[in-house]
Every structure is written in C-alpha cells, then in structure tokens.
Amino acid sequence: MVLLSPRAKLVGWAKVELEAGETEEITVTLDPNATLHPLSYWNVNTNGWETASGDYQVYVGASSRDIRLTATLRVRRAE
C-alpha cells in the first residue's frame, strides 16, 4: 500500500482497459496553464502562477487507494 501525501493531487488521467498480461503505453499531457495549474504554486511576490523546478513523485493506479506504479518526474523550469 502506498500512502499519498495530503498535498497529492490529480493533475491528469487516462482510462485504459487491459486484459490480464496486456500492456499499453499511455501519454498524459500536463498543461501548466490549465485552470487547476498542475505542478504550480501562486507566487505572492510576482502575483502569478509559477512552476517550481524539482522532482515530483508520480503515482499510477486504478484509484488513489490502488497505486500500482510510481515514478519520478523531473521538472526544469525554462528561463
């Protein structure tokens, strides 16, 4: 069982149905300018949304209580 941080949030998803033993490659695109501002925080000094560089833990599963895969996403902010 993987315990998710209280800060964990859903920022993208794709529904895929697979037979036992079947695999499929899935791409989920994160738009930093989307309404929910995935991977962003509000910077009070600049009065705007910013994406912090760093490593983010990614969880893949059937639900938040059924995590089957984890990976690290490295974000480098373009200057």
N, CA, C and O atoms as a MOPAC input file, in Angstrom:
PM7 MOZYME 1SCF
protein

 N      0.84100 1    -1.17500 1     0.00000 1
 C      0.00000 1     0.00000 1     0.00000 1
 C      0.88800 1     1.24000 1     0.00000 1
 O      1.87300 1     1.30500 1     0.73500 1
 N      0.53600 1     2.21900 1    -0.82600 1
 C      1.25100 1     3.48600 1    -0.88700 1
 C      0.38600 1     4.54500 1    -0.23300 1
 O     -0.77800 1     4.71000 1    -0.59700 1
 N      0.94300 1     5.26300 1     0.72800 1
 C      0.20800 1     6.35200 1     1.35600 1
 C      0.54500 1     7.64000 1     0.63200 1
 O      1.71200 1     8.02000 1     0.54000 1
 N     -0.46600 1     8.30500 1     0.12400 1
 C     -0.25300 1     9.53900 1    -0.61300 1
 C     -0.15500 1    10.71700 1     0.34300 1
 O     -0.82400 1    10.76100 1     1.37500 1
 N      0.68300 1    11.65600 1    -0.01800 1
 C      0.81400 1    12.88600 1     0.75500 1
 C     -0.48900 1    13.66400 1     0.70400 1
 O     -1.19500 1    13.61100 1    -0.30300 1
 N     -0.82300 1    14.38500 1     1.76800 1
 C     -2.01300 1    15.23700 1     1.71400 1
 C     -1.92500 1    16.27400 1     0.60600 1
 O     -2.94500 1    16.81900 1     0.18600 1
 N     -0.71100 1    16.55300 1     0.12500 1
 C     -0.52400 1    17.51300 1    -0.95400 1
 C     -0.69100 1    16.88000 1    -2.32600 1
 O     -0.68500 1    17.59700 1    -3.32700 1
 N     -0.84100 1    15.56300 1    -2.40900 1
 C     -1.00700 1    14.89200 1    -3.69000 1
 C     -2.31500 1    15.34100 1    -4.32700 1
 O     -3.33000 1    15.50600 1    -3.65100 1
 N     -2.27000 1    15.53800 1    -5.66200 1
 C     -3.48900 1    15.93400 1    -6.35000 1
 C     -3.51600 1    15.32000 1    -7.73700 1
 O     -2.47700 1    15.05400 1    -8.34200 1
 N     -4.71100 1    15.10500 1    -8.21700 1
 C     -4.90800 1    14.56200 1    -9.55000 1
 C     -4.68400 1    15.68100 1   -10.55600 1
 O     -5.37100 1    16.70100 1   -10.51400 1
 N     -3.71900 1    15.49500 1   -11.46800 1
 C     -3.43900 1    16.52400 1   -12.46900 1
 C     -3.62000 1    16.01600 1   -13.89700 1
 O     -3.49000 1    16.78900 1   -14.84600 1
 N     -3.91500 1    14.74700 1   -14.05900 1
 C     -4.16600 1    14.18400 1   -15.38000 1
 C     -4.56200 1    12.73400 1   -15.24700 1
 O     -4.21600 1    12.06500 1   -14.27300 1
 N     -5.29400 1    12.25600 1   -16.24000 1
 C     -5.69100 1    10.86200 1   -16.17900 1
 C     -6.05900 1    10.36400 1   -17.57500 1
 O     -6.35500 1    11.15000 1   -18.47500 1
 N     -6.03400 1     9.06000 1   -17.73000 1
 C     -6.48100 1     8.38000 1   -18.94500 1
 C     -7.10200 1     7.05900 1   -18.51500 1
 O     -6.54300 1     6.34600 1   -17.68200 1
 N     -8.24700 1     6.73800 1   -19.07700 1
 C     -8.90000 1     5.46700 1   -18.75600 1
 C     -8.47300 1     4.43900 1   -19.79800 1
 O     -8.61000 1     4.65800 1   -21.00200 1
 N     -7.95300 1     3.31400 1   -19.31100 1
 C     -7.45500 1     2.25900 1   -20.17600 1
 C     -7.96500 1     0.92700 1   -19.65800 1
 O     -7.86500 1     0.64000 1   -18.46500 1
 N     -8.50500 1     0.12100 1   -20.53900 1
 C     -8.93000 1    -1.22900 1   -20.15300 1
 C     -7.99300 1    -2.23700 1   -20.79100 1
 O     -7.80800 1    -2.25300 1   -22.00800 1
 N     -7.40100 1    -3.08300 1   -19.94500 1
 C     -6.43100 1    -4.07100 1   -20.40600 1
 C     -6.84600 1    -5.46500 1   -19.95700 1
 O     -7.43200 1    -5.64200 1   -18.89000 1
 N     -6.53600 1    -6.43200 1   -20.77700 1
 C     -6.70100 1    -7.83400 1   -20.40000 1
 C     -5.50800 1    -8.22800 1   -19.53800 1
 O     -4.47300 1    -7.56300 1   -19.56600 1
 N     -5.64600 1    -9.28800 1   -18.78700 1
 C     -4.55400 1    -9.77700 1   -17.93800 1
 C     -3.30700 1   -10.00600 1   -18.78000 1
 O     -3.36100 1   -10.67900 1   -19.80900 1
 N     -2.17400 1    -9.44100 1   -18.33900 1
 C     -0.89800 1    -9.60600 1   -19.03100 1
 C     -0.68800 1    -8.62600 1   -20.18100 1
 O      0.41400 1    -8.56000 1   -20.72500 1
 N     -1.69900 1    -7.87300 1   -20.56300 1
 C     -1.59600 1    -6.92900 1   -21.66600 1
 C     -0.96100 1    -5.62300 1   -21.16800 1
 O     -1.17500 1    -5.22200 1   -20.02400 1
 N     -0.18700 1    -4.96900 1   -22.02400 1
 C      0.40100 1    -3.67200 1   -21.68900 1
 C      0.07500 1    -2.66600 1   -22.79100 1
 O     -0.20600 1    -3.03400 1   -23.93200 1
 N      0.12200 1    -1.40300 1   -22.42300 1
 C     -0.10700 1    -0.33100 1   -23.39500 1
 C      0.60900 1     0.92400 1   -22.90200 1
 O      0.60300 1     1.21900 1   -21.70700 1
 N      1.22100 1     1.65500 1   -23.81900 1
 C      1.87000 1     2.90800 1   -23.45300 1
 C      0.83900 1     4.02800 1   -23.51200 1
 O      0.09900 1     4.16200 1   -24.48700 1
 N      0.80700 1     4.83100 1   -22.45100 1
 C     -0.15900 1     5.91300 1   -22.32200 1
 C      0.60100 1     7.21500 1   -22.11400 1
 O      1.59700 1     7.24900 1   -21.39200 1
 N      0.13500 1     8.27800 1   -22.74200 1
 C      0.70700 1     9.60200 1   -22.53700 1
 C     -0.35900 1    10.50300 1   -21.92600 1
 O     -1.47300 1    10.60300 1   -22.44100 1
 N     -0.00500 1    11.15300 1   -20.82800 1
 C     -0.88600 1    12.13200 1   -20.18900 1
 C     -0.13400 1    13.45600 1   -20.22300 1
 O      0.92500 1    13.58900 1   -19.61000 1
 N     -0.68000 1    14.42900 1   -20.93700 1
 C     -0.03800 1    15.73000 1   -21.08900 1
 C     -0.51900 1    16.67800 1   -20.00000 1
 O     -1.72100 1    16.82300 1   -19.77600 1
 N      0.42400 1    17.31800 1   -19.32800 1
 C      0.09600 1    18.29400 1   -18.29800 1
 C      0.30200 1    19.69100 1   -18.86500 1
 O      1.40600 1    20.03700 1   -19.28500 1
 N     -0.75000 1    20.48800 1   -18.87800 1
 C     -0.68200 1    21.85700 1   -19.35500 1
 C     -0.47900 1    22.77700 1   -18.15900 1
 O     -1.38900 1    22.91900 1   -17.34200 1
 N      0.69600 1    23.41200 1   -18.02900 1
 C      0.94100 1    24.25800 1   -16.86000 1
 C      0.00700 1    25.46400 1   -16.77700 1
 O     -0.11000 1    26.08300 1   -15.71900 1
 N     -0.65400 1    25.80000 1   -17.87600 1
 C     -1.57400 1    26.93900 1   -17.88000 1
 C     -3.03000 1    26.52800 1   -17.70800 1
 O     -3.92500 1    27.36700 1   -17.80700 1
 N     -3.27400 1    25.25100 1   -17.45200 1
 C     -4.64400 1    24.77100 1   -17.25300 1
 C     -5.24700 1    25.40700 1   -16.00500 1
 O     -4.52300 1    25.91000 1   -15.14500 1
 N     -6.54900 1    25.38200 1   -15.91200 1
 C     -7.27500 1    26.01400 1   -14.81400 1
 C     -6.77800 1    25.59800 1   -13.44100 1
 O     -6.69900 1    26.43500 1   -12.54200 1
 N     -6.44100 1    24.33400 1   -13.25500 1
 C     -6.00200 1    23.84400 1   -11.93800 1
 C     -4.51300 1    24.06500 1   -11.67900 1
 O     -4.03200 1    23.76800 1   -10.58600 1
 N     -3.77800 1    24.58000 1   -12.66000 1
 C     -2.35300 1    24.88200 1   -12.53000 1
 C     -1.54800 1    23.71800 1   -11.95500 1
 O     -0.95200 1    23.84000 1   -10.88500 1
 N     -1.53200 1    22.57600 1   -12.67600 1
 C     -0.77800 1    21.42400 1   -12.16200 1
 C      0.70100 1    21.75900 1   -12.01800 1
 O      1.28800 1    22.41200 1   -12.88100 1
 N      1.28100 1    21.31400 1   -10.94300 1
 C      2.69200 1    21.49900 1   -10.62100 1
 C      3.05400 1    22.96200 1   -10.38200 1
 O      4.23600 1    23.30600 1   -10.38900 1
 N      2.08200 1    23.81700 1   -10.17400 1
 C      2.33700 1    25.24200 1    -9.98600 1
 C      1.92500 1    25.70500 1    -8.59500 1
 O      1.16600 1    25.03500 1    -7.89500 1
 N      2.43800 1    26.84900 1    -8.21900 1
 C      2.06800 1    27.48700 1    -6.96800 1
 C      1.90100 1    28.98000 1    -7.23500 1
 O      2.43600 1    29.51200 1    -8.20700 1
 N      1.16000 1    29.64100 1    -6.36900 1
 C      0.94500 1    31.07900 1    -6.50700 1
 C      2.08500 1    31.81700 1    -5.81400 1
 O      2.28200 1    31.66700 1    -4.60800 1
 N      2.83300 1    32.61000 1    -6.57200 1
 C      3.93900 1    33.38200 1    -6.02500 1
 C      3.41200 1    34.77000 1    -5.64700 1
 O      3.05600 1    35.56300 1    -6.51900 1
 N      3.36600 1    35.05200 1    -4.36100 1
 C      2.81500 1    36.32800 1    -3.89700 1
 C      3.71800 1    37.50600 1    -4.26200 1
 O      3.25700 1    38.64500 1    -4.33400 1
 N      4.99700 1    37.23200 1    -4.49200 1
 C      5.92600 1    38.31200 1    -4.84600 1
 C      5.74000 1    38.77700 1    -6.29000 1
 O      5.85600 1    39.96800 1    -6.58000 1
 N      5.45200 1    37.84200 1    -7.19200 1
 C      5.25600 1    38.20200 1    -8.59900 1
 C      3.78200 1    38.29600 1    -8.95900 1
 O      3.43000 1    38.71100 1   -10.06300 1
 N      2.91900 1    37.90900 1    -8.01900 1
 C      1.47400 1    37.92800 1    -8.22300 1
 C      1.07700 1    37.07000 1    -9.43400 1
 O      0.27500 1    37.48100 1   -10.27300 1
 N      1.66200 1    35.86900 1    -9.49600 1
 C      1.35800 1    34.97800 1   -10.60500 1
 C      1.70400 1    33.53800 1   -10.30300 1
 O      2.38200 1    33.23400 1    -9.32100 1
 N      1.22200 1    32.64700 1   -11.17200 1
 C      1.49900 1    31.22100 1   -11.03100 1
 C      2.90600 1    30.92600 1   -11.51900 1
 O      3.35300 1    31.48700 1   -12.51900 1
 N      3.61000 1    30.03700 1   -10.80600 1
 C      4.94500 1    29.59900 1   -11.19900 1
 C      5.06400 1    28.09800 1   -10.99600 1
 O      4.45400 1    27.52400 1   -10.09400 1
 N      5.85800 1    27.47700 1   -11.84900 1
 C      6.13700 1    26.05300 1   -11.72200 1
 C      7.53600 1    25.90300 1   -11.15000 1
 O      8.50400 1    26.40600 1   -11.72000 1
 N      7.64000 1    25.22300 1   -10.04200 1
 C      8.93300 1    25.04000 1    -9.38700 1
 C      9.69800 1    23.89600 1   -10.03300 1
 O      9.14100 1    22.83400 1   -10.30600 1
 N     10.97600 1    24.12700 1   -10.27100 1
 C     11.83400 1    23.05000 1   -10.73800 1
 C     12.00600 1    22.04800 1    -9.60700 1
 O     11.96900 1    22.41600 1    -8.43200 1
 N     12.19300 1    20.79700 1    -9.95800 1
 C     12.42800 1    19.78000 1    -8.94300 1
 C     11.86200 1    18.45100 1    -9.35400 1
 O     11.38200 1    18.28600 1   -10.47500 1
 N     11.91900 1    17.50000 1    -8.44500 1
 C     11.41700 1    16.15700 1    -8.68200 1
 C     10.02800 1    16.01600 1    -8.07700 1
 O      9.79800 1    16.41100 1    -6.93400 1
 N      9.11600 1    15.45600 1    -8.83900 1
 C      7.75000 1    15.21000 1    -8.39300 1
 C      7.48600 1    13.71400 1    -8.46000 1
 O      7.86000 1    13.05900 1    -9.43300 1
 N      6.85200 1    13.17500 1    -7.44400 1
 C      6.50200 1    11.76200 1    -7.43000 1
 C      5.21300 1    11.58200 1    -8.21500 1
 O      4.24400 1    12.30800 1    -7.99200 1
 N      5.19200 1    10.62200 1    -9.13000 1
 C      4.02400 1    10.32000 1    -9.95700 1
 C      3.49400 1     8.95800 1    -9.53100 1
 O      4.25600 1     8.00400 1    -9.37300 1
 N      2.18200 1     8.87800 1    -9.34900 1
 C      1.53000 1     7.62800 1    -8.95000 1
 C      0.56100 1     7.21300 1   -10.03900 1
 O     -0.18900 1     8.03600 1   -10.56400 1
 N      0.57800 1     5.93500 1   -10.37600 1
 C     -0.33400 1     5.39300 1   -11.38100 1
 C     -1.10000 1     4.24800 1   -10.73800 1
 O     -0.51300 1     3.36500 1   -10.11300 1
 N     -2.41400 1     4.27300 1   -10.89900 1
 C     -3.20600 1     3.20200 1   -10.31400 1
 C     -4.65100 1     3.25700 1   -10.73200 1
 O     -5.06900 1     4.15000 1   -11.46900 1
 N     -5.39700 1     2.30900 1   -10.26100 1
 C     -6.83100 1     2.24800 1   -10.55400 1
 C     -7.58700 1     3.29700 1    -9.74900 1
 O     -8.67000 1     3.72800 1   -10.14500 1
 N     -7.01000 1     3.71300 1    -8.60700 1
 C     -7.60200 1     4.74600 1    -7.75800 1
 C     -6.51500 1     5.23400 1    -6.81300 1
 O     -5.40100 1     4.70800 1    -6.82200 1
 N     -6.82900 1     6.23200 1    -6.00000 1
 C     -5.84300 1     6.73000 1    -5.04500 1
 C     -5.51900 1     5.70000 1    -3.97300 1
 O     -4.49900 1     5.80900 1    -3.29200 1
 N     -6.37400 1     4.70800 1    -3.82100 1
 C     -6.14000 1     3.64400 1    -2.83800 1
 C     -5.58700 1     2.36600 1    -3.46600 1
 O     -5.36300 1     1.37100 1    -2.77800 1
 N     -5.36900 1     2.40800 1    -4.79000 1
 C     -4.89400 1     1.23100 1    -5.51200 1
 C     -3.75800 1     1.63400 1    -6.45300 1
 O     -3.88400 1     1.52900 1    -7.67300 1
 N     -2.63900 1     2.09900 1    -5.86700 1
 C     -1.48000 1     2.54400 1    -6.63100 1
 C     -0.68900 1     1.33000 1    -7.08900 1
 O     -0.35500 1     0.45900 1    -6.28600 1
 N     -0.38700 1     1.27400 1    -8.39400 1
 C      0.30400 1     0.11200 1    -8.95500 1
 C      1.68000 1     0.43100 1    -9.51200 1
 O      2.47200 1    -0.47200 1    -9.78100 1
 N      1.96600 1     1.71300 1    -9.68600 1
 C      3.24400 1     2.11200 1   -10.26800 1
 C      3.59800 1     3.49900 1    -9.75000 1
 O      2.72300 1     4.35700 1    -9.62700 1
 N      4.86100 1     3.72400 1    -9.44800 1
 C      5.32900 1     5.05700 1    -9.07900 1
 C      6.55800 1     5.38200 1    -9.91600 1
 O      7.29000 1     4.49000 1   -10.34300 1
 N      6.76900 1     6.66600 1   -10.14200 1
 C      7.93300 1     7.12900 1   -10.89500 1
 C      8.22400 1     8.55200 1   -10.46200 1
 O      7.42300 1     9.18500 1    -9.77300 1
 N      9.38800 1     9.04900 1   -10.87800 1
 C      9.77000 1    10.41100 1   -10.57400 1
 C      9.76100 1    11.23200 1   -11.85900 1
 O     10.31200 1    10.82000 1   -12.88000 1
 N      9.12800 1    12.39200 1   -11.79100 1
 C      9.07600 1    13.32700 1   -12.90400 1
 C      9.98500 1    14.49500 1   -12.54400 1
 O      9.77200 1    15.16000 1   -11.53000 1
 N     10.98800 1    14.74500 1   -13.36400 1
 C     11.90600 1    15.86200 1   -13.11400 1
 C     11.47000 1    17.05300 1   -13.96300 1
 O     11.33400 1    16.94500 1   -15.18100 1
 N     11.25500 1    18.18600 1   -13.30400 1
 C     10.81400 1    19.41000 1   -13.97600 1
 C     11.94800 1    20.42500 1   -13.91300 1
 O     12.49500 1    20.70800 1   -12.84700 1
 N     12.28300 1    20.95800 1   -15.06800 1
 C     13.25900 1    22.03600 1   -15.13100 1
 C     12.57300 1    23.22300 1   -15.76200 1
 O     12.10800 1    23.15700 1   -16.90000 1
 N     12.51400 1    24.29200 1   -15.02600 1
 C     11.83200 1    25.48700 1   -15.48300 1
 C     12.65900 1    26.20300 1   -16.53000 1
 O     13.83800 1    26.48100 1   -16.31200 1
 N     12.05000 1    26.50300 1   -17.66000 1
 C     12.73700 1    27.25000 1   -18.72000 1
 C     12.84900 1    28.71400 1   -18.31100 1
 O     11.88200 1    29.30700 1   -17.83500 1
 N     13.98900 1    29.27200 1   -18.49100 1
 C     14.18900 1    30.69100 1   -18.13000 1
 C     13.97200 1    31.57500 1   -19.32600 1
 O     14.09500 1    32.79600 1   -19.22200 1

